[in-house]
Amino acid sequence: MDSNLIEMRHMVKVYPPSVLALDDVSVEFRRGEIHSIVGENGAGKSTLMKVLYGLTHANSGEIWFKGKPVSFREPGEAIRAGIGMVHQEIVLIPEYTVWENIVLGVEPVNWLGKLDRRRARELVRQKIDEFQFNLDPDARVEEISVAARQKVEILTLLYRNVEVLILDEPTAVLTPQEIPQLFAELTRLRDGGHTILFISHRLEEVLELSDRITVMRKGKKVDTVDAASTNRQELARMMVGREVIFTTRRKPQTPGDPVLQVEHLTLREDHGRVRLDNLNFEVREGEIVGVAGVEGNGQFELVNTLMGIQRPTSGRILVRGRDITHCDILERRRMISFVPQDRGKMGASLTASVWENAIMTHHRLNPNLSGWRGILLNTRYAQQFTRQLIDAFSVVVSSPRATFRTLSGGNQQKVIVGRELMLQSDFVLLDQPTRGLDVGSMEYIHDQILRIRAEGRAVLMISADLEEIFLLSDRILVLYRGQLVGDLPVEQTTPQEVGALMLGGHRTSP
């Protein structure tokens, strides 16, 4: 008996004018399995799933579902057939309750044709109990956590009786503490007969969760393997076509003079809540200082105060001995290179061209980019500058005039990182510099960070990835409820100790 629930045969997808996103891809998905699809950014994994879900259409190829050929014109048809997809960007109505979001569009009605609120809420409660999702049906979506919102998205599809769940990078928005619960829920769904198609770049998670794994590279399927028969190194090699180093390449060096000094930094909100509580630390020349902490413990506010987005209640921020506590953002940008965590909203304009994104901030600080009397932009030099950035940071792009959103996530990040490092600032602030990137792109960004360390620049790096912090950092700062609870040389601590501090524990004896 054939156990394949879905067969995608010889799929080809071309995005105009000539981007070959899927190149004769054939893959099968079995009933009742967790099947991960991995690959570098731009490898075609999301495109393959969007074709299955009816979000985009292949130029050629066949899809068979339950032994019959199908061709979904739009996602509604796929859902009615039993295939649903949860995207990275959660799309819910914040003002509605959990149950209102779940039944939206398929509401039970009474004999008058009006919404039967009692029955709708009860049906949702039954689904919550059935799948053990631990949700309050009456909670407003705007008041629940990101992890809970993701559960609402999944339950919305289960309410519609889908058999196949496609999850696109579902852990990208979760804290490390929330991921095991999601995995437990997905495992229960699989054991109950659902098929889970899991798109991810995090190889450790893929190996932990999956039954089988399909690897894609440059629009082609490399192989499908059993998770139990492979490892992270082998998956990475298949993904990028070469060996990927997972151990630190940070070389010993003696830090120089302080570049960033934070003194008694405190941020108190209007209603009295303390977000930053008397922080004191410094970052020196040729040093990478990593900031660890469960999301929501002051990292966001620390970045905002350093960049002038929020003004501290008290304390001082100094760069190269200059007090910048009350400087405006542009003045800070003369001294600080900054890579924000959200490249789509804060780091770039997705609808602008690559060259327009490449010259951001430079156009205010680099006189070569200003034409007549500093008013008109020197577009010729801007194009030349962008080509230099593209070459120096190995950005894969058809043209500097291409729209920024057409780049893969890894190449978008290369443009942003390249732009900031080309500012040549002594102090570099990195907020989640590799979030959402594949192993190849992460390795490249790590190499750039280590390069500027070797040049003697000072780096403060906020990351939710504890492995990344240990790979790159010389020292680790741990934030808990806005307080600095650890300032540890990386050679004198462990991930277990840092993890305990992140959760409010105490440092173990050396």
C-alpha positions in Angstrom: 0.0 0.0 0.0 1.4 3.4 -1.0 1.9 5.6 2.1 2.5 8.8 0.1 -0.2 11.3 0.9 1.2 14.0 -1.4 3.4 13.7 -4.5 4.8 16.8 -6.3 6.3 15.7 -9.6 8.8 17.7 -11.8 7.8 21.1 -10.4 9.2 24.1 -12.3 8.6 27.7 -11.2 10.1 30.7 -13.0 9.8 34.2 -11.6 10.1 36.8 -14.4 12.3 37.7 -16.0 14.5 34.7 -15.4 14.7 33.5 -11.8 14.4 29.7 -11.7 12.9 29.1 -8.2 12.1 25.5 -8.7 14.1 23.3 -11.1 12.4 20.0 -11.8 11.6 19.2 -8.2 10.0 15.9 -7.3 9.2 15.1 -3.6 6.7 12.8 -1.7 5.2 13.4 1.7 3.8 10.5 3.7 0.6 10.4 5.8 1.3 10.9 9.5 4.9 12.2 9.3 6.8 15.3 10.2 8.7 16.2 7.1 11.1 19.1 7.1 12.2 21.1 4.1 15.6 22.8 4.6 17.9 24.9 2.4 19.6 28.2 2.2 17.6 31.4 1.8 16.4 31.4 -1.8 16.8 27.6 -2.2 13.1 27.2 -3.2 11.7 25.6 -0.1 9.0 28.3 0.6 8.2 28.5 -3.1 7.6 24.7 -3.2 5.2 24.9 -0.3 3.4 28.0 -1.7 2.8 26.1 -5.0 1.3 23.2 -3.0 -0.9 25.6 -1.0 -2.1 27.5 -4.1 -0.5 30.8 -3.2 1.6 30.7 -6.4 1.4 28.5 -9.5 4.0 26.4 -11.1 4.9 26.7 -14.7 4.9 23.0 -15.1 4.6 19.8 -13.0 1.9 17.8 -11.2 0.6 17.6 -7.7 -1.2 14.4 -6.5 -3.1 14.4 -3.2 -4.7 11.2 -1.9 -4.0 9.5 -5.2 -5.7 12.1 -7.4 -4.2 15.0 -9.4 -5.0 18.4 -7.9 -4.4 22.1 -8.9 -5.4 24.6 -6.3 -6.2 28.0 -7.8 -6.0 29.7 -4.4 -5.5 28.8 -0.7 -9.2 28.5 0.1 -9.4 25.5 -2.3 -6.3 23.9 -0.6 -7.9 24.3 2.9 -11.2 22.8 1.7 -9.2 19.8 0.4 -7.4 19.5 3.7 -4.1 21.4 3.3 -3.4 24.5 5.5 -0.4 26.8 5.9 0.8 29.0 8.8 3.1 31.7 7.6 5.9 33.5 9.4 3.9 36.7 9.7 1.0 35.9 12.0 -2.3 37.3 10.5 -5.0 37.6 13.1 -7.4 40.4 14.2 -5.9 41.7 17.5 -9.2 43.1 18.8 -11.0 39.8 18.4 -11.0 37.0 20.9 -9.3 33.6 20.3 -12.6 31.9 19.4 -13.7 34.8 17.2 -10.5 34.6 15.1 -10.8 30.8 14.8 -14.3 30.7 13.5 -14.0 33.7 11.3 -15.3 32.9 7.8 -16.9 29.6 8.8 -19.1 30.7 11.7 -21.9 28.5 12.9 -25.3 30.3 12.6 -28.7 29.9 14.2 -32.0 29.5 12.4 -32.1 33.3 11.7 -28.8 33.1 9.9 -27.0 35.0 12.7 -23.8 34.0 14.5 -24.5 31.4 17.2 -21.9 32.8 19.6 -22.5 30.1 22.3 -22.1 27.2 19.8 -19.1 28.9 18.1 -17.2 29.3 21.4 -18.1 25.7 22.5 -16.8 24.3 19.2 -13.5 26.1 19.7 -13.3 25.0 23.3 -13.7 21.4 22.1 -10.9 21.8 19.6 -8.6 23.3 22.3 -9.3 20.4 24.5 -9.0 17.8 21.7 -5.5 19.1 20.7 -4.4 20.1 24.2 -3.4 23.6 23.1 -3.8 25.4 26.5 -5.6 28.5 25.2 -8.2 30.7 26.7 -11.0 31.0 24.1 -12.1 34.3 25.5 -8.7 36.0 25.6 -8.2 38.9 23.1 -5.4 38.1 20.7 -3.7 41.5 21.4 -3.2 40.4 25.0 -1.6 36.9 24.4 2.0 35.9 23.7 3.4 35.4 20.2 3.6 31.7 20.9 -0.1 31.6 21.9 -1.0 33.5 18.7 0.8 30.9 16.7 -1.3 28.3 18.4 -4.4 30.2 17.3 -3.2 30.2 13.7 -2.7 26.4 13.8 -6.0 25.8 15.6 -7.8 27.9 13.0 -6.7 25.4 10.4 -7.5 22.4 12.6 -11.0 23.8 13.1 -11.3 23.6 9.4 -10.3 19.9 9.6 -7.1 20.1 7.6 -5.0 16.9 7.4 -1.8 18.6 6.3 -0.2 21.5 8.1 2.6 23.6 6.4 4.6 25.6 8.9 7.0 28.3 7.5 9.8 29.0 10.0 7.4 28.6 13.0 10.2 29.0 15.6 11.6 32.2 14.3 9.2 34.2 16.4 9.5 32.1 19.6 11.8 32.2 22.5 14.0 29.1 23.3 11.7 28.3 26.2 8.6 28.2 24.0 9.9 25.9 21.3 9.7 22.5 23.2 6.0 23.1 23.8 5.4 23.7 20.1 7.3 20.6 19.2 5.3 18.5 21.7 2.1 19.8 20.2 3.3 19.0 16.6 4.3 15.5 17.7 0.9 14.9 19.1 -0.7 16.1 15.9 1.5 13.7 13.9 0.7 10.8 16.2 -3.0 11.6 15.7 -2.6 11.2 11.9 -1.8 14.7 10.7 1.1 15.3 8.2 3.4 18.2 9.2 5.5 20.0 6.6 8.1 22.0 8.5 10.2 24.7 6.8 13.2 25.7 8.8 16.8 26.8 8.7 17.6 25.6 12.3 19.2 22.2 11.8 19.2 21.2 15.4 15.4 21.7 15.6 14.9 19.9 12.3 16.9 16.8 13.5 15.0 16.8 16.8 11.5 17.0 15.3 11.5 15.4 11.9 10.9 11.9 10.6 12.3 12.8 7.2 14.1 15.8 5.8 14.3 17.1 2.2 17.3 19.3 1.4 17.1 21.9 -1.4 19.8 24.0 -3.0 19.4 26.6 -5.8 15.9 25.5 -6.7 16.8 21.8 -6.9 16.1 18.9 -4.6 19.4 17.5 -3.3 18.0 14.5 -1.4 15.4 13.3 1.1 16.9 11.5 4.1 15.7 9.9 7.3 16.4 12.3 10.2 17.8 9.4 12.3 20.4 8.6 9.7 22.0 12.1 9.3 23.5 14.9 11.3 23.9 18.7 11.3 27.2 18.6 9.4 25.9 16.4 6.6 22.7 18.5 6.2 24.7 21.7 6.1 27.1 20.2 3.5 24.1 19.3 1.3 22.5 22.7 1.8 25.5 24.9 0.8 27.6 22.5 -1.2 30.6 22.6 1.1 31.6 21.9 4.7 30.3 24.4 7.3 32.3 25.1 10.5 30.2 25.0 13.6 33.0 25.6 16.1 34.4 29.0 17.0 36.9 30.7 14.7 37.5 33.5 17.2 41.2 34.0 17.8 42.7 35.2 21.1 43.5 38.9 21.2 43.9 41.5 23.9 41.1 44.1 24.0 42.1 47.8 23.8 40.6 51.0 25.3 36.9 51.3 26.1 34.8 52.4 23.1 31.3 52.1 24.6 30.7 53.0 28.3 27.3 52.6 29.9 27.0 54.1 33.4 24.0 53.7 35.7 21.7 53.4 32.8 18.0 53.3 34.0 14.8 53.4 32.0 11.5 53.8 33.9 8.2 53.9 32.1 5.5 56.5 32.9 3.6 54.1 35.1 6.7 53.3 37.1 7.8 49.9 35.6 11.6 49.7 35.4 12.8 48.4 32.0 16.5 49.0 32.6 17.8 49.0 36.1 21.2 50.7 36.8 23.2 49.0 34.0 27.0 49.4 34.1 29.3 47.9 31.5 31.8 48.7 28.7 32.8 47.4 25.4 36.5 47.7 24.4 38.4 47.8 21.1 38.7 44.4 19.5 36.1 42.9 21.7 32.7 41.3 21.1 30.3 41.4 24.0 27.2 39.3 23.7 24.0 40.1 25.4 21.9 37.1 26.5 18.4 37.0 28.0 15.0 35.7 27.4 13.2 38.0 25.1 11.4 40.9 27.0 14.0 41.3 29.7 15.4 44.7 28.6 17.3 43.9 25.4 14.9 45.9 23.2 15.0 48.9 25.5 18.8 48.7 25.7 19.1 48.9 21.9 16.5 51.8 21.8 18.4 53.8 24.5 21.7 53.3 22.8 20.3 54.5 19.5 18.3 57.4 20.9 14.9 56.0 20.1 14.1 56.1 23.9 15.6 58.5 26.4 16.9 57.0 29.6 15.5 58.2 32.9 19.0 58.5 34.3 22.6 57.4 33.5 25.0 58.1 30.8 26.1 56.6 27.4 29.6 57.4 26.2 31.3 56.5 22.9 35.0 57.2 22.7 34.6 59.3 25.9 31.9 61.6 24.4 28.6 61.7 26.2 25.9 61.0 23.6 23.1 60.5 26.1 21.2 63.5 24.8 22.4 63.4 21.2 19.9 63.0 18.4 19.8 59.9 16.2 21.8 61.3 13.3 24.6 62.5 15.6 24.8 59.0 17.1 24.9 57.5 13.6 28.2 59.3 13.1 29.7 57.1 15.8 27.6 53.9 15.8 27.0 51.3 13.1 23.6 49.6 13.8 22.1 46.4 12.5 18.5 46.2 13.8 16.7 42.9 14.4 13.8 43.6 12.0 15.4 44.1 8.6 12.0 44.5 6.9 10.6 47.3 9.1 13.6 49.1 10.6 16.7 48.0 8.6 15.5 48.5 5.1 12.7 49.7 2.8 11.5 46.5 1.0 9.8 48.5 -1.8 12.9 50.6 -2.5 15.8 49.5 -4.7 18.9 47.8 -3.6 21.0 50.9 -4.2 18.6 53.1 -2.3 18.9 50.7 0.7 22.7 50.5 0.4 23.2 54.2 0.7 20.9 54.8 3.7 22.7 56.9 6.4 25.7 57.2 4.0 23.7 59.7 2.0 23.7 62.0 5.1 27.3 61.3 6.2 29.3 60.8 3.0 29.9 64.0 1.1 30.6 62.1 -2.1 27.0 61.1 -2.2 25.8 64.7 -2.2 25.8 66.6 -5.5 25.1 70.3 -6.0 25.4 72.2 -2.6 24.8 68.9 -0.8 21.1 68.9 -1.9 21.0 66.7 -4.9 22.0 63.0 -4.7 24.9 61.9 -6.8 23.2 58.9 -8.2 26.3 57.9 -10.3 28.4 57.6 -7.2 25.5 55.9 -5.3 25.4 53.2 -8.0 29.2 52.8 -7.8 29.1 52.6 -4.0 26.4 49.9 -4.2 28.5 47.9 -6.6 31.4 48.1 -4.2 29.2 46.8 -1.4 27.8 44.0 -3.5 31.3 42.9 -4.4 32.7 43.2 -0.9 29.9 41.3 0.8 29.1 38.8 -1.9 25.5 39.9 -2.4 23.6 37.8 -5.0 21.4 40.3 -6.9 20.5 40.7 -10.5 21.0 44.5 -10.5 21.5 47.4 -8.0 18.2 48.7 -9.3 16.3 45.5 -8.3 13.6 45.9 -5.6 15.0 45.0 -2.2 12.2 42.6 -1.4 13.2 40.4 -4.4 16.4 39.4 -2.6 16.6 36.4 -0.3 16.7 37.0 3.4 20.4 36.2 3.5 21.2 38.7 0.8 19.0 41.4 2.3 21.0 40.9 5.6 24.3 41.1 3.7 23.3 44.5 2.2 22.3 45.8 5.7 25.4 44.4 7.4 27.6 45.6 4.6 26.1 49.1 4.6 26.7 49.4 8.4 30.2 48.1 8.4 31.2 50.4 5.6 30.4 53.3 7.9 33.7 52.5 9.6 32.3 53.3 13.0 34.4 52.3 16.0 31.3 50.9 17.8 29.0 48.4 16.1 25.6 47.5 17.6 24.2 44.2 16.3 20.6 43.2 17.3 19.8 39.6 16.2 22.2 39.8 13.2 21.5 36.3 11.9 17.8 35.9 12.8 16.0 33.9 10.1 19.2 33.1 8.2 20.4 29.7 6.9 23.7 28.2 8.0 25.6 29.4 5.0 24.4 33.0 5.4 25.0 32.8 9.2 28.6 31.6 8.7 29.2 34.5 6.3 27.8 37.1 8.7 29.9 35.6 11.6 33.0 35.9 9.5 32.3 39.6 8.9 31.7 40.1 12.7 35.0 38.4 13.5 36.8 40.5 10.8 35.8 43.8 12.4 36.8 42.5 15.8 40.3 41.8 14.3 40.3 45.3 13.0 40.0 46.6 16.6 36.3 47.7 16.4 34.1 47.2 19.4 30.9 45.1 19.0 27.9 44.7 21.2 25.7 41.8 19.9 22.2 41.0 21.2 21.2 37.5 20.2 18.5 35.0 21.2 20.8 32.2 19.9 23.0 31.1 22.8 25.2 29.0 20.6 25.9 32.1 18.5 26.8 34.1 21.6 29.3 31.5 22.7 30.8 31.2 19.2 31.5 34.9 18.8 31.7 36.6 22.2 34.7 37.4 24.3 32.3 38.3 27.2 28.7 37.6 27.9 26.3 40.0 29.6 23.1 38.4 31.0 19.9 40.5 31.4 17.1 39.5 33.7 14.1 41.8 34.3 16.2 44.8 33.2 19.1 44.0 35.5 22.6 43.0 34.6 22.9 39.7 36.4 26.1 38.4 34.8 29.2 39.8 33.1 31.2 36.6 32.3 34.3 35.9 30.2 33.2 33.3 27.7 36.0 30.9 28.7 34.8 31.0 32.3 31.2 30.0 31.9 28.9 27.5 30.2 25.6 27.6 28.3 24.0 25.9 31.2 25.2 28.6 33.6 24.1 31.4 31.3 20.8 29.7 30.7 20.2 29.5 34.5 21.0 33.2 34.9 18.6 34.1 32.0 15.8 32.4 34.0 16.6 34.3 37.2 18.9 31.7 38.8 22.3 32.3 40.4 25.8 31.8 39.1 27.3 28.4 40.0 30.6 28.4 41.8 33.7 28.5 39.5 
